[in-house]
Amino acid sequence: MTLRLRLLLMIGISMILMWGAVALWMLHGLDKEMQRTLDQRLAMSAHMVAGLMSQNPAAWDGRTGKAGPSTLSMPVAAKGLACQVSMRGEVIARTPGATPESLATAALGFSERELRGEHWRSYTLETNGLRVTTADRLTERDTLLRNVTVAAATPFVAALVGSLLVLWFGVGSGLLPLERLRQVLASRTPDALTPIPDKPMSRDLLPLVNTLNHLLGRMSETISRERRFTSDAAHELRTPLTAIKTHLQVARITQGTDAEVAMDYAEEGVARLQHTLSQLLTLSQVEGAFSWEDGSVADANEVARLAMRDAVPHALERITLDSDGIRAELALPQALAVTALRNLLDNALRHSPASNSVRLEIRRSPETVSFHVFDRGPGLSDDELALATQRFWRRGSGRGSGLGLSIVAAIAERFGGSFELLQRSDGGLEVRLTLPCMVGSVGEDFKHVLVPSKGSKMPTWPAK
């Protein structure tokens, strides 16, 4: 169903229902008014006849016997009316068609009765010895009401049909700017992400056009970022693959120590390639549609322990942990929290001298948990701090995939946290990773309620 037809049906049905209810209300009131008016006519006719008869009492005073046939000629339109005058039970005057026996027995006032298979409504007045009865046929009343109804409904129906026709063309004219916008969008190529011109455009469509332009801008930015990411990823993967291929070729044509060294280099390239692929998969998982089926809850102390174990499985003494041991549940899956903190520790250990340790501090607040990583490395300049979270960025020819800090920033942004790199005055870097925690999870029992943050999408996990 088209939008034009849908609007016409909605507005048309509303008009029909509204005006139909008004028409029924009007016809109901008209019927009551007509019945009252016709009853008044019967009563006035009876009083008028009684008044005329009382002006000439000699014409009927002392008269006996039944009234003879009336020579009065009644018009066709008056065939539904009847009148009868009686005195002391004897009919002294009546209209043609009136039945003396039936009208004579009519009760005083208004009454309805059936005469010769027809329904009549009568009014009987008794004054000065005279009994005057006037009556009209109910079928005549029904015919009159039907004629009035048809006369009143015909203009209404004609006006309603005309209104629907005008409404059809009016809706079409009102939707014309939307049709123009549809044609503009239909004529665009799939890769056209330039903004839609807002002139000439209906003022009512400007919010829609602005929203579409905003969407096109985000799509263009996303596509550009993905293309850049694909290009960088292809370059990063091609380098270790080329190195692995070269070392394998060297191992094939050499023997002894040279072959072993070439195989060691090949294994190192495979490990680097595996690490890069793992980081890429993690980044894709964080930025894409994430599955919450695991439902495991991350405790800050457990996250720190696992991250330290993964970062330096055989040299835990290189990391100094400063934590008060208070329980604090993070509002994100444990695997991602461990990945983010491990990347920070890996980066700090890589750039710190082997003789210096890396310090990890855990600080809690009612709504967040902050991980602070301090290293004794060379630090970064202001320009390098701005580039540090970009994908595949490495200072100089440094080792690593260049994705670690990008993954940390993506996880923090996805779950409503924050990520900061700060230059220390005494040398090295301070990295702050702040993540949201569960309501009431710091220092007390876990209540399984998430703290929503702006832009985050977090479910409520069921209680254990």
Secondary structure by P-SEA (a helix, b strand, c coil): ccaaaaaaaaaaaaaaaaaaaaaaaaaaaaaaaaaaaaaaaaaaaaaaaaaaaaacccccccccccccccccccccccccbbbbbbcccccccccccccaaaaaaccccccccccccbbbbbbbbbcccbbbbbbbbaaaaaaaaaaaaaaaaaaaaaaaaaaaaaaaaaaaaaaaaaaaaaaaaaacccccccccccccccccaaaaaaaaaaaaaaaaaaaaaaaaaaaaaaaaaaaaaaaaaaaaaaaaacccaaaaaaaaaaaaaaaaaaaaaaaaaaaaaaacccccccbbbbbaaaaaaaaaaaacccccccccccccccbbbbcccaaaaaaaaaaaaaaaaaaccccbbbbbbbbbcccbbbbbbbbbcccccaaaaaaccccccccccccccccaaaaaaaaaaaacbbbbbbbbccbbbbbbbbbbbccccccccccccccccccbbbbbcccc
